[in-house]
């Protein structure tokens, strides 16, 4: 994790720990520079990251302010942080259905930009939020980039492990969304009926240098999944 990302995480943790509200003012840029003993450019990058995530907003000449949506239970849809960091105080648990090493099919290899002869970790999990069925997730990780995973890591947060233990910097993601109806296996795992509505999201996560390392397919439980999208101006 780069220094500005670490500082952004610490500022976000401070906001959450002190339960700061929408419009609460944060220390000015110069004070943050002294507090974290870093340059202006590092703090500026941290604040820009938080602004893109919808955590803060900045007013020229007025300061830095907390930006928080006020509807409990809603998760930010566009995030590269993984579920655990994205859910705040809500409790995320997992039931691991499969953890294995395999060769990717054409779809997976194309999305990850690798050969069908390369090794990938295949992970299938049922995810619960506060004990309620949330989604079924199938993920493929490039083994050359993520060389080791075990059931303990996969049960918790793979992204936390990748960033803290492996020192890998996650950059950005591409997301493809489709509203559809549950098929037999999805319905069984989510304890719903075949043909019930669902939101499916395919995501490709990239390193900071643009290299894809994770291709995931998530099918959400329509009764238990609620999302927020926070947009930034200007609007033309």
C-alpha positions as CSV (number, residue, x, y, z in Angstrom):
1,X,0.0,0.0,0.0
2,X,1.4,3.4,-1.0
3,X,1.8,6.1,1.6
4,X,-1.1,8.3,0.4
5,X,-3.4,5.2,0.4
6,X,-2.4,4.4,4.0
7,X,-3.1,8.0,5.0
8,X,-6.5,7.9,3.2
9,X,-7.4,4.7,5.1
10,X,-6.4,6.3,8.4
11,X,-8.5,9.5,7.8
12,X,-11.5,7.3,6.8
13,X,-11.0,5.2,10.0
14,X,-10.9,8.4,12.1
15,X,-14.1,9.6,10.5
16,X,-15.8,6.2,11.3
17,X,-14.4,5.9,14.8
18,X,-15.5,9.4,15.8
19,X,-18.9,8.9,14.0
20,X,-18.4,12.2,12.2
21,X,-21.5,13.4,10.3
22,X,-22.2,15.0,6.9
23,X,-20.7,18.5,6.9
24,X,-18.3,18.0,9.9
25,X,-15.0,19.8,9.2
26,X,-11.7,18.0,9.1
27,X,-8.2,19.5,9.8
28,X,-6.9,21.8,7.1
29,X,-4.3,20.5,4.6
30,X,-1.3,22.1,6.4
31,X,-2.3,20.5,9.7
32,X,-2.7,17.1,8.0
33,X,0.8,17.5,6.5
34,X,2.3,18.1,9.9
35,X,0.2,15.3,11.5
36,X,1.4,12.7,9.0
37,X,4.8,14.2,8.4
38,X,4.5,14.1,4.6
39,X,4.5,16.4,1.6
40,X,1.7,18.5,0.3
41,X,1.4,16.3,-2.8
42,X,1.0,13.1,-0.7
43,X,-1.8,14.6,1.4
44,X,-3.4,16.0,-1.8
45,X,-3.4,12.5,-3.3
46,X,-5.0,11.0,-0.1
47,X,-7.7,13.7,-0.1
48,X,-8.4,13.1,-3.9
49,X,-8.8,9.4,-3.2
50,X,-11.2,10.0,-0.4
51,X,-13.1,12.5,-2.5
52,X,-13.5,9.9,-5.4
53,X,-14.7,7.4,-2.8
54,X,-17.4,9.9,-1.6
55,X,-15.9,10.1,1.9
56,X,-15.1,13.8,1.9
57,X,-15.7,17.0,-0.2
58,X,-13.5,20.0,-0.4
59,X,-14.5,23.7,-0.7
60,X,-11.8,26.0,-1.9
61,X,-11.2,28.6,0.8
62,X,-13.4,26.9,3.3
63,X,-11.9,23.5,4.1
64,X,-12.3,19.7,4.0
65,X,-15.7,18.3,5.1
66,X,-17.1,14.8,5.8
67,X,-19.5,13.4,3.2
68,X,-21.6,10.5,4.3
69,X,-24.8,9.1,3.0
70,X,-27.4,8.8,5.8
71,X,-29.2,5.6,4.8
72,X,-28.1,2.6,6.9
73,X,-27.6,-0.7,5.2
74,X,-26.6,0.7,1.9
75,X,-23.2,-0.3,0.4
76,X,-21.2,1.7,-2.1
77,X,-21.6,0.0,-5.4
78,X,-18.4,1.3,-7.0
79,X,-15.4,0.4,-4.8
80,X,-12.1,-1.4,-5.2
81,X,-11.8,-1.9,-1.4
82,X,-13.6,-5.3,-1.2
83,X,-16.8,-6.0,0.8
84,X,-15.2,-6.0,4.3
85,X,-14.0,-2.4,4.1
86,X,-17.0,-1.3,2.2
87,X,-19.6,-2.4,4.8
88,X,-18.6,-0.3,7.7
89,X,-19.9,-1.7,11.0
90,X,-21.9,-4.5,9.4
91,X,-20.6,-8.0,9.9
92,X,-19.5,-9.9,6.8
93,X,-19.1,-13.7,6.9
94,X,-18.4,-16.3,4.3
95,X,-19.1,-20.0,3.5
96,X,-16.4,-21.2,1.2
97,X,-17.7,-23.7,-1.3
98,X,-14.6,-24.2,-3.4
99,X,-10.9,-23.2,-3.2
100,X,-8.8,-24.9,-5.9
101,X,-6.2,-24.3,-8.6
102,X,-7.3,-24.8,-12.2
103,X,-6.8,-23.7,-15.8
104,X,-9.0,-20.9,-16.9
105,X,-11.6,-21.3,-19.7
106,X,-11.7,-18.9,-22.6
107,X,-13.9,-16.4,-20.8
108,X,-11.7,-16.2,-17.7
109,X,-8.5,-16.1,-19.7
110,X,-9.7,-13.2,-21.9
111,X,-10.9,-11.2,-18.9
112,X,-7.6,-11.7,-17.1
113,X,-5.4,-11.4,-20.2
114,X,-3.7,-14.7,-19.6
115,X,-3.2,-18.0,-21.4
116,X,-5.6,-20.9,-20.9
117,X,-2.5,-22.8,-19.7
118,X,-1.9,-20.4,-16.8
119,X,-2.9,-21.3,-13.3
120,X,-5.7,-19.5,-11.4
121,X,-7.2,-19.9,-8.0
122,X,-10.9,-20.6,-8.3
123,X,-12.9,-19.5,-5.3
124,X,-16.7,-19.8,-4.8
125,X,-18.2,-18.3,-1.7
126,X,-21.6,-17.6,-0.2
127,X,-21.4,-14.2,1.5
128,X,-23.6,-13.2,4.5
129,X,-24.1,-9.7,5.9
130,X,-25.3,-9.6,9.5
131,X,-26.2,-13.2,9.1
132,X,-28.4,-12.7,6.0
133,X,-27.7,-14.2,2.6
134,X,-26.1,-11.5,0.6
135,X,-24.6,-12.9,-2.6
136,X,-22.9,-15.8,-4.3
137,X,-19.4,-14.9,-5.5
138,X,-17.2,-16.8,-8.0
139,X,-13.7,-15.4,-8.3
140,X,-10.5,-16.3,-10.3
141,X,-7.1,-15.0,-9.2
142,X,-4.0,-15.1,-11.3
143,X,-1.7,-17.4,-9.4
144,X,1.4,-15.8,-10.7
145,X,0.4,-12.5,-9.0
146,X,-1.4,-14.1,-6.0
147,X,0.8,-17.1,-5.4
148,X,-0.8,-18.5,-2.2
149,X,-4.3,-18.6,-0.8
150,X,-5.8,-20.9,1.9
151,X,-9.2,-21.4,3.4
152,X,-8.6,-19.1,6.3
153,X,-7.6,-16.2,4.0
154,X,-10.6,-16.9,1.7
155,X,-13.0,-17.0,4.6
156,X,-12.0,-13.6,5.7
157,X,-10.9,-10.8,3.3
158,X,-8.7,-11.7,0.3
159,X,-8.2,-8.0,-0.6
160,X,-6.9,-7.3,2.9
161,X,-4.4,-10.2,2.6
162,X,-3.3,-9.1,-0.9
163,X,-2.6,-5.6,0.2
164,X,-1.2,-6.1,3.7
165,X,0.6,-9.5,3.5
166,X,1.7,-9.5,-0.2
167,X,2.2,-5.7,-0.4
168,X,0.2,-5.5,-3.7
169,X,-1.3,-2.2,-4.6
170,X,-4.9,-2.5,-6.0
171,X,-5.5,0.1,-8.6
172,X,-8.9,0.1,-10.3
173,X,-11.8,-2.1,-11.5
174,X,-14.1,-2.5,-14.4
175,X,-17.7,-3.5,-13.6
176,X,-20.4,-5.0,-15.9
177,X,-23.9,-5.1,-14.5
178,X,-26.9,-7.1,-15.6
179,X,-30.4,-7.4,-14.1
180,X,-31.8,-10.8,-14.7
181,X,-33.5,-13.9,-13.2
182,X,-32.0,-16.6,-11.0
183,X,-31.1,-19.9,-12.5
184,X,-31.3,-23.2,-10.7
185,X,-27.9,-23.3,-8.9
186,X,-28.0,-19.6,-8.0
187,X,-31.6,-19.9,-6.6
188,X,-30.6,-22.9,-4.5
189,X,-27.5,-21.3,-3.0
190,X,-29.4,-18.0,-2.2
191,X,-32.5,-19.9,-0.9
192,X,-34.7,-18.2,-3.4
193,X,-36.9,-19.4,-6.3
194,X,-35.8,-20.1,-9.8
195,X,-36.8,-17.0,-11.9
196,X,-36.6,-14.6,-8.9
197,X,-34.9,-11.3,-9.9
198,X,-31.2,-10.6,-9.3
199,X,-28.4,-8.2,-10.0
200,X,-25.3,-9.8,-11.5
201,X,-22.0,-8.0,-11.6
202,X,-18.8,-9.1,-13.3
203,X,-15.7,-7.2,-12.1
204,X,-12.2,-7.2,-13.3
205,X,-9.7,-5.8,-10.7
206,X,-6.4,-4.4,-11.8
207,X,-3.1,-3.6,-10.1
208,X,-2.0,0.0,-10.0
209,X,0.0,-0.7,-13.1
210,X,-3.1,-1.9,-15.0
211,X,-2.5,-5.6,-14.9
212,X,-5.7,-7.7,-14.2
213,X,-5.4,-10.1,-11.3
214,X,-9.0,-10.9,-10.3
215,X,-12.1,-11.7,-12.3
216,X,-15.2,-12.1,-10.3
217,X,-18.9,-12.9,-10.9
218,X,-21.3,-11.9,-8.2
219,X,-25.0,-12.8,-8.0
220,X,-26.9,-10.8,-5.4
221,X,-29.9,-11.7,-3.1
222,X,-32.5,-9.2,-4.3
223,X,-34.1,-8.8,-0.8
224,X,-30.9,-8.2,1.1
225,X,-28.7,-6.1,-1.2
226,X,-29.0,-2.3,-1.3
227,X,-26.5,0.0,-2.9
228,X,-25.6,3.7,-3.1
229,X,-23.8,5.5,-5.9
230,X,-22.1,8.7,-5.0
231,X,-21.4,11.0,-7.9
232,X,-19.1,13.9,-8.1
233,X,-19.7,17.1,-10.2
234,X,-19.4,19.3,-12.1
235,X,-22.6,18.6,-14.0
236,X,-23.0,20.0,-17.5
